[in-house]
Amino acid sequence: MGSGTADEYTVGKFIADWDVARRLSGARRVILVALDEQLSEEENLEIEDLCEQGRFYTDNVGYPSPDQSS
């Protein structure tokens, strides 16, 4: 799996079985609190802008995202 050879079903099952979405959400919360305490409002806005451009994990593994469904 770590080499990227697992099929979508296997990856989705792993994500569900290991509660990955909730755990990632908790990690994001910890990082957000730390950044809010250390960075200025301007720096936080810059990070938010960069995040808007990125790709993020969703819990829709194996299903097309709404913008890719056509």
C-alpha positions, 0 to 999 in steps of 0.5 A, spaced: 500 500 500 505 504 501 508 504 494 502 506 491 499 500 488 493 499 492 486 499 489 481 505 490 477 500 494 483 497 499 485 505 500 478 507 502 477 501 506 483 503 510 481 510 511 474 508 513 477 502 518 482 506 521 478 513 522 483 517 518 478 522 516 477 524 523 484 523 525 486 528 520 481 533 522 484 533 529 491 534 526 489 540 522 485 543 528 492 542 532 496 545 527 491 551 526 491 553 533 499 553 533 499 557 527 493 562 530 498 563 536 504 564 532 502 568 526 500 574 524 493 575 521 496 577 514 500 571 515 494 566 516 491 570 510 496 568 506 496 561 508 489 560 507 490 563 500 495 558 498 490 552 501 485 554 497 489 553 491 491 546 494 488 539 493 486 536 500 483 529 502 476 528 502 472 522 505 469 521 498 475 516 496 473 512 490 467 517 488 468 523 483 468 530 487 462 534 485 467 538 480 470 532 477 463 528 476 462 530 468 
